[in-house]
Amino acid sequence: MDQDIVVIVRSCGYDEMPQALRKGIEAANVFSSLEKKRIVIKPNLCSTKSSLCGATTDVGVVREVIAILNEKTCASCEIFVVESDAEGVNADYAFDFLGYRKLEQEFGNVKLVNLSKDAKVRITCERGKVLDLLDVPKTLLGMEYFISVAKLKTHVDQRVSCILKNQFGLLSGRHKAIFHPFLSEVICDLNRLYSPDLCIVDGIVGMEGFGPTDGRPVGSNLILLGTNPIATDIVASKIMGFKPTQSPHLHLAMKVNRYNESNFRVMGEEIRNVQLNFQFIPYRLYLLARIGLRLQKWGSYTSNLGGFLQKMRSALAIVGLNTASKKVSLKDMISIAKRMTFKISG
């Protein structure tokens, strides 16, 4: 198996971004044999704040990625730029407000897709740590190459929000807050299901403090490109001044996938030469948030278990214990109880 790579490229503002991005893509040696492929690009559009605030992926980065793809494939590929609705923002409105709608006019092979409105297919997440049944948009089922384009920013619950967290936006439901107590596990499950072929971090302007939407912009002047989301986030965390193990979901992803820094190499700039010191929220607030999420998680487990016991009681009242024990073994009953208690659907 080839070793993963992460390329670090300097870009002094968005004016230099096209040259920096092309340099990074050439170094990463990606975009080969993509003719006539269905390609999905997922930017981070979690709010309608501009890229200069550090909150969202700059449309210029996605535009340049599309231009390079079309050059490499003679515009024979189909490109889908996707995002889903969230609690505070409608994906279609974000496409319009942040300038993404123009991409459909500029490129004949580009289509914007609001995943919340896309047709769905319900699948079972066989290897999911917490996800059980998942409604998968058909656009994602048909993709043959996946590019995740994230921002370099902090997250009040997860400390870091970068590539791995960007896939959280592939959940098609609008009310994603229900997943927050299980966020680390959900992010790991989603990245197993939708693992990016190319990871791009728009770090020209990042965000520190109360990220991912209400922090302060940081002029980082960097673009990262990686062939693995865990590797890319490890490098991003170090550049921000955090240990990778300080981010709950990144730490879990490293553990679950048995992934560490020996699995990849860094190209371009050296981390120590571009390392910054992103400020985070006060630790007491972070600790309170983590405790609150943990209590929510166990409250959800308790509620789910209560629901299972209620269903079981109703079933026994209808068919009786003897009939039920003949149809369902104790082992199967325990398996069902665990699934209904510790798994969630989305």
Buried (B, 14 or more C-beta within 10 A) or exposed (E): EEEBBBBBBBBEEBEBBBEBBBBBBEBBEBBEEBEEBBBBBBBBBBBBBBBEBBBBBBBBBBBBBBBBBBEBBEBEBBBBBBBBBBEEBBBBEBBBBBBBBEBBEEBEBBBBBBBBEBEBEEEEBEEBBBBBEBBBBEBBEEBEBBBBBBBBBBBBBBBBBBBBBBBBBBBBBBEBEEBBBBBBBBBBBBBBBBBBBBBBBBBBBBBBBBBBBEBBBBBBBBBBBBBBBBBBBBBBBBBBBBEBEBBBBBBBBBEBBEBEEEBBEBBBBEBEEBEBEBBBBEEEEBEEBBEEBEEBBEEBBEEBBEEBEEEBEEBBEEEEEEEBEEEBEEEEBEEBBEEBBBBBBB
